[in-house]
Amino acid sequence: MKVLRDGIVDLANVMNNRFLSSAKEMVVEVLYDEAIEVMVAANQPLAEYDCIPWSELICYAQVVFKDAYGMQGLVQDRFEQLTVSLQPALEVNTLNAFRGVVRQGELIALLPQSPLVEARQDPTLAVRPVSSKNKVLHKCGMISLNFQRFLNGFKH
């Protein structure tokens, strides 16, 4: 968010998380929600499921976004609700890295639906929904230091 504070950009598209929402100087407007899904190697045992239960997910090592992206916190929160600690085996910061690491074997990744579009077309990967009464949702939004000022710029 340094680029916002430094005035380099006026608006950023971000994953909403509790830290952004609590920052008084930041204004977050949630645009949409999307479900979290699981990416696994096509030959990984979880690929056999149509819908993967959380009780199975907690048995596998996770590859996660670096903590600054907010997604790791979302996954950690869900694991805490299950009274299990998330033990990430690896932190990465690009979708190519996720696909490459997961493709190698046993590591799995919990990601929002939209970044998994390419993975769905890859025969070496499988994408499955998580079975849950309460879906874990990724909230995507816009953030600004002064969202109202930004919106006023469009009124002409």
GIGICOR-V203749 format. One record per backbone hydrogen bond with DSSP energy under -1.0 kcal/mol. CO is the residue of the C=O (numbers start at 1). NH is the residue of the N-H. E is the energy in kcal/mol with one decimal. If there is no record, write none. Layout:
CO&NH&E, CO&NH&E
This chain:
1&5&-2.3, 2&6&-2.6, 3&8&-1.8, 3&9&-1.5, 4&7&-1.3, 12&143&-2.5, 14&141&-3.2, 17&21&-2.4, 18&22&-1.1, 23&26&-1.4, 27&144&-2.0, 29&142&-2.4, 32&140&-2.6, 34&138&-3.3, 35&113&-1.5, 37&111&-2.5, 38&128&-2.6, 39&109&-2.0, 40&126&-3.1, 41&44&-1.9, 44&47&-2.1, 45&48&-1.5, 46&49&-1.5, 52&131&-2.4, 53&56&-1.4, 53&57&-1.6, 54&58&-1.9, 56&59&-1.5, 57&60&-1.7, 61&108&-2.2, 62&89&-2.7, 62&90&-1.2, 64&92&-2.7, 66&69&-2.2, 67&70&-1.6, 70&74&-1.6, 71&75&-2.2, 72&76&-2.8, 73&77&-2.6, 74&78&-1.7, 75&79&-2.3, 76&80&-2.6, 77&81&-1.9, 78&82&-1.1, 79&84&-2.4, 80&83&-1.8, 90&64&-2.6, 92&66&-1.7, 94&98&-1.8, 95&99&-2.6, 96&100&-2.5, 97&101&-2.6, 98&102&-2.7, 99&103&-2.2, 102&105&-1.6, 108&63&-2.7, 109&39&-3.1, 111&37&-3.4, 113&116&-1.7, 114&117&-1.3, 116&120&-1.8, 118&121&-1.0, 119&122&-1.1, 122&125&-1.8, 124&42&-2.5, 126&40&-2.8, 128&38&-3.3, 129&52&-2.6, 136&36&-1.8, 138&34&-2.1, 139&16&-3.5, 140&31&-2.8, 140&32&-1.8, 141&14&-3.0, 142&29&-2.7, 143&12&-2.0, 144&27&-3.2, 146&150&-1.8, 147&151&-2.6, 148&152&-2.5, 149&153&-1.1, 151&154&-1.7, 152&155&-1.3
